[in-house]
Amino acid sequence: MDFLTIAKDMFRFLWKKRAWWLAPIILMLVLVAVLIVFGQSSVLSPFVYALF
């Protein structure tokens, strides 16, 4: 499965079950994951570490 399929399925689930309260949680988890990836192996590491 690719990322777009997973995102589409997640959006369909949120729409069908009316579970909009899950959207901010999922968004924050994705943002934290992106920060972790950039913080480990990137030129942006000093800027990511400055946030914490």
N, C-alpha and C positions, 0 to 999 in steps of 0.2 A: 504494500500500500504506500502511496506517496502522501506527502504532507497535505496537499490540497484535498484529497479524498477524506482524510481524517478530520480536517477542519470543517468540510462540508457536512460530514456525518454528525460532528459535535453541534454545529449550528442547527441541523434538523432536529436533533434531540432536544436542544434548548427551546426551539420553537414549538415542538409537539407537546412537550411536558410542561411548558410555561415555567421553566426553571431559570428565570432570568437572574436570580440571585447567584447562580453559579458562574455567570459570565465574568464578573470582576475577579473572582478567585482564579479562574483559568487564565485570565489576562495577566494577573500578577505572577502566577507560576511561570508563564512563558517569558515575562520580562526578567525574572530572576535567573532563569536558565540562560537567557541570552547574555546577561551580565557575567555569569560564571564562565561561559565559553569565551567571551571577549577578555575577561580578566586573566585567563590562563595563558593565552597564546596570541597576543596582539600587541601592537604598538600603543593601543589605547589603555593598556593595563594601568599605567600611573593615574589616569583620569578615573578609571573605575574604582581603584583603591581609594582615591580622594573622596568618593561618595560615601564611603563607610568610615 
